[in-house]
Each structure stands twice: as structure tokens, then as C-alpha cells.
């Protein structure tokens, strides 16, 4: 039989079959992509990160003063060494100058 002798219903059935096969193969490719372990891990990380950000924003909106205080303390903690150097460097100079003025004078002099 050549194409002229094939009934129209059979041609339509073959076309539907070919279309269904292509959809199935597309679906299988999509499933393989979604079930890829790397993709699953990335999706999980994105979901967790999104949830953490959303929860964090809600916490800040609920308690802005407490969060600001905690952030301020964190900054002070991280900058503690430079702040200490800044505060204590002036004290060392003042102490050194004060120590010179407190030295004992020689015997017999009133100053």
C-alpha cells in the first residue's frame, strides 16, 4: 500500500501516535532534569534560603529595636580591637606624661 491507499483515519492515528510519543519524550526529559540530584539540591537550598530570608524580614518588622541593638552589638564586637587601640592609645600618652611629672627630685632640692 502506498500513501494514497492508506485510510485517512489511519494517517490521523499515526499522527496522534507520533504527537503523543513526542509529548511523552518531552515529559521524560523534563522529569530527568527535575530529578537530577544537583537540581534537587539547588531547589532545596533555594527553598531554605527563601524561607530564612522571609522569616528574617518578619522578625525585623516585628522587633526593629531589638534587631538594631543586636546589630549594633555585633558591629562593636567585630570592631573591638580597633576601638580598644583608639581608646587606649590616648591613655598611654597621658600616663607617660603624668609619670614624668611624678619623678622624684634630687636630694636637697625642694622641687
N, C-alpha and C positions, 0 to 999 in steps of 0.2 A: 504494500500500500504506500502510495506517496501522499504528500500533504494535501492534495486535492481530494483524496478519497477518505481522509480521516474525518469522522463526525465532529461538528462544532463543539458538542458537549465534551468530547474527549480532549480537544485542544484547550478548552476552558479549564478542565480538570487538571491538565498538566500545568497550566499557567498558575492556577491556585496552589498546586502542589509545590511548584518552584518558589512561589512567593512565600509560602509557609516555611519552606526549608530555609530561605534566606533570613526570615524573621527569627527562626529558631537558632541559626548560627550566630546572628547578631546578639541574641539574648545570651547564648553560651559565652560569647566573647565578653559581654558586659559582666556576667557572673564571675568569670575568671578574673577580671580586673578588680571587682569588688572583693573577692575572696582571697586576693593576693595578701600574704602576711604583712608585707610592707605597707600596703594600702590600709589594711585593718589597723595596724599600729598607728599610722598617721591620723586616721579618723579618731581613734581613741584619744590620742594626745590632744587633738583639736577640740574634742568634746570636753575633756577635763579642763583644758586651758580656758575655754569659753565659760565654763561653769565657775571656775575660780575668779575670773575677771568679773563676771556678773555678781557673784557673791561679795567680792571686794567692793564693788561700786555700791552695792546695797548697804554694806557695813559703814562705808564712809558717809553715805547720805543719812544713815540712822544716827551716827555718833561722830559728827565732824570735829568737835573739840577734842575728844579722846584720841582720835586718829592724828590730829595735828600735834597734840602733845607727844604722842608716841613717835611720830616722825621727827619732831624736834629733838627728843632724847636720843634717837638713833643717830642723827647728824652730830650731836655733841659727842656721843660715844666714839663715832668714827674720827672726829677731829680732835680727840682728847690730847694727843701728843703735840700737835702744833699749837693748840691753845695753851697747854702747860708751858711750852717753851716761851710763848709770848708773855704769859703772866709771870713766870719765874725769872725771866732774863732781867727785868727791871728791878726785881727784888735783890738779885745778886749784886747789881751795881750799887744799889743803895746800901746794902750790907757792907760791901767793900769800902765805900766812902765812910760809913759810920765807924768801921773798925779802925781806920787810920786816925780818926779824931779821938779815939779812946786809948791810944797808946800812951804808955807811962812816960812821963818826962824824966829827965836825968835827975839824979840826987842833988839836992841843994837848990834846985830851981823851983820857983813857985808855979811855973806853968808846965 
